[in-house]
Amino acid sequence: MIQRYFSIANILLITAGVYLCVNIMYTIVTAGLDYGTSFLAAPSQDLTTDVEIPAPALASYTAITKRNIFNSSIEEIAPVVEKIDIEKLKETELKLKLWGTVTGRNERAYAVIEDTKAREQNLYRAGDTIQNAVVKLILREKVVLRVDERDEILAMEEIRGRRGSPRGRKRIGSTGSPAKKLPVSSYPRKIRLKTDQIEKAMGNLGQLMEQATLRPYIEDGQPTGISITGIKPNAIFRKMRLRNGDVITGVNGDSIGSVEDAIKFVEQLSSGSNIQLQIKRRGREQTLDYSIE
């Protein structure tokens, strides 16, 4: 009887042991499967995805080129200068009249041209357009125009009939015989001008030429001064106490006879120098003494 109980107990123990072993194995296997599933189910990252990065603009490298950290040589490209045979150019047939030119550096050269069709006088620099022409080159008393893919010449009327001959008229500062001296009044009218007024006027020469009409004054077939008419209310010429109909005959006692000379006079004012202007007003000679503050 007792042996029978021992047999039953052994069977129960063996069954419990097998159950425990199976349970342990199942737990281990299940844990392994969960781990693997968790690992496989993890979201994958596409490491090969292309990302577009915008290239920096060329302006971003300006600081580098300015600093020249590698001390590389920087060579400036010389501008191509076209040779023009002035004597072979045809005179333009455009309705234009050249009153004067101021030559010098390219950015300072300009010409006073009148559009006789529109009856407008203005100041032009190289590259400006008038009618269907482009101002190509400004020379002394001449302007080269680009008209319909060809070059043409616009010259002052007084030299059209003597192209290539020596000029007979002398200007302020020109070489050769000195300009004609004019009598200077012992009691000039003193006028004070502010520097900012002159600088503002010289800052826009095109607008300056729109403030009044300047033309050579002719006596006995010869230019003896510059007449000024059509002065606008707020023009610098009014601040200079000039009136419509005045004839500017000289600067500091030297006679003038071209629009170019008149413009150079305004430029001299911008330098801050005291200048005397000789004028003829209603037939009477007067002197205006300008001081710059």
KOLPADREN-575926 format. One record per residue (C-alpha): residue number from 1; chain; x, y, z. Coordinates in Angstrom, 1 decimal, padded with zeros to 4 digits. Layout:
# residues N
NUM|A|X|Y|Z
...
This chain:
# residues 293
1|A|000.0|000.0|000.0
2|A|002.8|002.4|001.0
3|A|004.7|001.5|-002.1
4|A|001.7|002.4|-004.2
5|A|001.6|005.9|-002.7
6|A|005.3|006.4|-003.4
7|A|004.7|005.5|-007.0
8|A|001.8|008.0|-007.3
9|A|004.0|010.7|-005.6
10|A|006.8|010.0|-008.0
11|A|004.5|010.3|-011.0
12|A|003.1|013.6|-009.6
13|A|006.7|015.0|-009.0
14|A|007.8|013.9|-012.5
15|A|004.7|015.5|-014.0
16|A|005.3|018.8|-012.1
17|A|009.0|018.7|-013.1
18|A|008.1|018.2|-016.8
19|A|005.5|021.0|-016.5
20|A|008.0|023.4|-014.9
21|A|010.6|022.5|-017.6
22|A|008.2|023.0|-020.4
23|A|007.0|026.3|-018.9
24|A|010.6|027.5|-018.5
25|A|011.5|026.6|-022.0
26|A|008.3|028.2|-023.4
27|A|009.1|031.4|-021.5
28|A|012.6|031.5|-022.9
29|A|011.5|030.8|-026.4
30|A|008.6|033.3|-026.2
31|A|011.0|036.0|-024.9
32|A|013.4|035.3|-027.7
33|A|010.6|035.6|-030.3
34|A|009.3|038.9|-028.8
35|A|012.8|040.4|-028.9
36|A|013.3|039.4|-032.5
37|A|009.9|040.6|-033.5
38|A|010.5|043.9|-031.7
39|A|013.9|044.3|-033.4
40|A|012.5|043.5|-036.9
41|A|009.5|045.8|-036.4
42|A|011.6|048.8|-035.5
43|A|011.2|051.5|-038.1
44|A|014.0|051.4|-040.5
45|A|015.8|054.6|-041.5
46|A|016.5|055.2|-045.2
47|A|020.1|056.3|-045.0
48|A|020.3|056.8|-048.8
49|A|017.6|059.5|-049.1
50|A|018.9|062.4|-051.3
51|A|018.7|065.8|-049.7
52|A|019.0|068.9|-052.0
53|A|021.2|071.6|-050.5
54|A|021.0|074.9|-052.5
55|A|024.3|076.2|-053.8
56|A|025.3|079.6|-052.3
57|A|025.1|082.6|-054.6
58|A|028.3|084.0|-056.2
59|A|027.8|087.1|-054.1
60|A|028.5|085.0|-051.0
61|A|032.2|084.7|-052.1
62|A|032.7|088.5|-052.5
63|A|034.3|088.8|-049.1
64|A|036.8|086.0|-050.0
65|A|037.8|087.6|-053.3
66|A|038.2|091.1|-051.6
67|A|040.4|089.7|-048.8
68|A|042.5|087.7|-051.4
69|A|043.7|085.4|-048.6
70|A|045.8|083.4|-051.0
71|A|047.6|086.5|-052.4
72|A|046.7|085.6|-055.9
73|A|047.3|088.2|-058.6
74|A|044.3|090.0|-059.8
75|A|044.6|091.5|-063.3
76|A|042.2|094.1|-064.6
77|A|040.9|093.6|-068.1
78|A|041.8|096.6|-070.2
79|A|038.8|098.0|-072.0
80|A|038.8|097.7|-075.8
81|A|039.2|101.1|-077.3
82|A|037.8|101.5|-080.8
83|A|039.9|103.7|-083.1
84|A|037.8|106.3|-084.9
85|A|039.0|108.3|-087.9
86|A|037.2|111.6|-087.1
87|A|038.1|113.2|-090.5
88|A|036.4|110.5|-092.5
89|A|033.1|110.6|-090.6
90|A|030.0|112.0|-092.3
91|A|028.4|115.0|-090.8
92|A|025.0|114.0|-089.2
93|A|021.8|115.1|-090.9
94|A|019.9|115.0|-087.7
95|A|018.2|118.2|-086.6
96|A|020.7|118.8|-083.8
97|A|022.9|121.8|-082.9
98|A|026.1|121.5|-080.8
99|A|026.6|124.6|-078.6
100|A|029.7|123.4|-076.7
101|A|031.6|120.6|-075.1
102|A|033.5|120.1|-071.9
103|A|036.2|117.4|-072.3
104|A|038.3|115.6|-069.8
105|A|037.9|112.3|-068.0
106|A|035.1|110.1|-069.5
107|A|032.8|110.7|-066.5
108|A|033.4|114.5|-066.7
109|A|033.0|115.0|-070.4
110|A|029.7|116.3|-071.6
111|A|028.2|118.2|-074.5
112|A|025.5|120.9|-074.8
113|A|023.2|119.8|-077.6
114|A|020.0|121.4|-078.9
115|A|017.3|119.3|-080.4
116|A|016.1|121.9|-083.0
117|A|012.9|119.8|-083.7
118|A|011.8|119.9|-080.1
119|A|013.5|123.2|-079.4
120|A|015.1|121.8|-076.3
121|A|018.7|122.3|-075.1
122|A|020.2|119.8|-072.8
123|A|023.4|118.3|-071.5
124|A|024.5|114.9|-072.7
125|A|027.2|112.4|-071.7
126|A|028.6|109.4|-073.6
127|A|025.9|106.7|-073.8
128|A|022.9|109.2|-073.7
129|A|020.3|109.1|-076.4
130|A|019.0|112.0|-078.5
131|A|016.5|111.5|-081.3
132|A|017.5|108.2|-082.9
133|A|021.2|108.6|-082.1
134|A|023.5|107.6|-079.2
135|A|026.3|109.9|-078.0
136|A|029.4|107.7|-078.5
137|A|032.3|110.1|-078.0
138|A|032.7|113.7|-076.8
139|A|035.6|115.7|-078.2
140|A|036.6|119.4|-078.2
141|A|033.9|121.1|-080.3
142|A|032.7|117.8|-081.8
143|A|030.6|114.8|-080.8
144|A|030.6|111.4|-082.4
145|A|027.1|110.0|-082.7
146|A|026.1|106.4|-083.4
147|A|023.2|106.4|-085.9
148|A|021.8|103.2|-087.4
149|A|025.0|101.2|-086.9
150|A|027.3|103.9|-088.3
151|A|029.3|106.7|-086.8
152|A|028.5|110.3|-087.7
153|A|030.0|113.6|-086.5
154|A|028.2|116.6|-085.0
155|A|030.3|119.7|-084.9
156|A|029.8|123.3|-083.7
157|A|028.6|125.4|-086.6
158|A|031.5|127.8|-086.5
159|A|034.0|125.0|-087.3
160|A|032.0|123.0|-089.9
161|A|033.4|125.0|-092.8
162|A|037.0|124.7|-091.5
163|A|037.5|121.1|-090.5
164|A|041.1|120.4|-090.0
165|A|042.1|124.0|-090.0
166|A|043.5|125.7|-086.8
167|A|041.0|127.3|-084.5
168|A|041.0|131.0|-084.5
169|A|039.1|131.5|-081.2
170|A|040.8|131.1|-077.8
171|A|039.0|130.0|-074.7
172|A|039.6|130.3|-071.0
173|A|042.7|128.3|-070.1
174|A|043.6|127.5|-073.7
175|A|047.2|127.7|-074.9
176|A|048.5|130.4|-077.2
177|A|047.7|134.1|-077.0
178|A|045.8|135.1|-073.8
179|A|042.1|135.7|-073.9
180|A|040.9|139.3|-074.4
181|A|040.9|141.2|-071.1
182|A|037.7|143.0|-070.0
183|A|037.5|146.0|-067.8
184|A|036.6|145.1|-064.2
185|A|034.3|147.4|-062.2
186|A|035.8|149.1|-059.2
187|A|032.4|148.7|-057.4
188|A|031.3|145.1|-058.2
189|A|028.0|143.8|-056.8
190|A|028.9|141.4|-054.0
191|A|026.8|138.2|-053.9
192|A|027.2|135.4|-051.4
193|A|026.4|131.8|-052.3
194|A|026.2|128.7|-050.1
195|A|028.4|125.7|-050.9
196|A|025.5|123.3|-050.7
197|A|023.6|125.3|-053.4
198|A|026.5|125.0|-055.8
199|A|027.0|121.3|-055.0
200|A|023.3|120.6|-055.6
201|A|023.4|122.3|-058.9
202|A|026.6|120.5|-060.0
203|A|025.3|117.2|-058.8
204|A|022.9|117.0|-061.8
205|A|024.3|118.9|-064.8
206|A|021.4|117.7|-067.0
207|A|018.9|119.4|-064.7
208|A|021.2|122.4|-064.5
209|A|020.8|122.9|-068.3
210|A|017.0|122.7|-068.0
211|A|017.0|125.7|-065.6
212|A|017.9|128.1|-068.3
213|A|018.9|128.4|-072.0
214|A|022.5|129.3|-072.7
215|A|023.5|130.4|-076.2
216|A|026.5|132.2|-077.7
217|A|025.9|135.9|-078.2
218|A|027.1|137.0|-081.6
219|A|028.2|140.5|-082.5
220|A|029.6|141.4|-086.0
221|A|029.7|137.6|-086.8
222|A|031.9|136.8|-083.7
223|A|030.9|135.3|-080.4
224|A|031.3|137.9|-077.7
225|A|029.6|136.2|-074.8
226|A|026.8|133.9|-073.6
227|A|023.2|135.0|-073.5
228|A|021.0|133.5|-070.8
229|A|017.2|133.3|-071.2
230|A|014.3|131.3|-069.8
231|A|015.6|131.2|-066.3
232|A|013.3|129.1|-064.1
233|A|012.1|130.5|-060.7
234|A|014.2|128.2|-058.4
235|A|017.2|128.0|-060.7
236|A|020.8|128.4|-059.4
237|A|021.1|131.3|-061.9
238|A|018.5|133.3|-060.0
239|A|020.5|132.8|-056.8
240|A|023.5|134.1|-058.8
241|A|021.4|137.3|-059.4
242|A|021.4|136.7|-063.2
243|A|018.4|137.9|-065.2
244|A|016.8|136.9|-068.5
245|A|018.5|138.7|-071.3
246|A|021.9|139.1|-069.5
247|A|025.0|138.4|-071.6
248|A|027.9|136.9|-069.7
249|A|031.0|138.4|-071.3
250|A|033.8|137.3|-069.0
251|A|035.1|135.5|-065.9
252|A|037.7|137.2|-063.7
253|A|038.4|139.7|-066.6
254|A|038.9|137.0|-069.3
255|A|036.4|137.0|-072.2
256|A|034.3|134.0|-072.9
257|A|032.3|133.0|-076.0
258|A|031.0|129.5|-075.6
259|A|028.6|127.5|-073.6
260|A|031.5|125.4|-072.5
261|A|033.1|128.4|-070.9
262|A|029.9|129.2|-069.0
263|A|029.7|125.7|-067.6
264|A|033.3|125.7|-066.6
265|A|032.5|128.9|-064.7
266|A|029.9|127.1|-062.7
267|A|032.4|124.3|-062.0
268|A|034.9|126.9|-060.7
269|A|032.3|128.1|-058.3
270|A|032.0|124.5|-056.9
271|A|035.7|124.6|-056.0
272|A|034.9|127.3|-053.5
273|A|036.9|130.0|-055.2
274|A|035.8|133.6|-055.2
275|A|035.0|134.6|-058.8
276|A|034.0|137.8|-060.6
277|A|031.6|137.6|-063.5
278|A|031.4|140.3|-066.1
279|A|028.0|140.7|-067.7
280|A|026.2|143.1|-070.0
281|A|022.7|144.0|-068.8
282|A|020.6|146.2|-071.0
283|A|023.7|147.5|-072.8
284|A|025.5|148.4|-069.5
285|A|028.6|146.5|-068.3
286|A|028.4|145.2|-064.7
287|A|030.5|143.0|-062.5
288|A|029.1|140.4|-060.1
289|A|031.5|139.4|-057.3
290|A|030.7|135.9|-055.9
291|A|032.0|134.6|-052.5
292|A|031.3|131.0|-051.4
293|A|030.3|130.3|-047.8
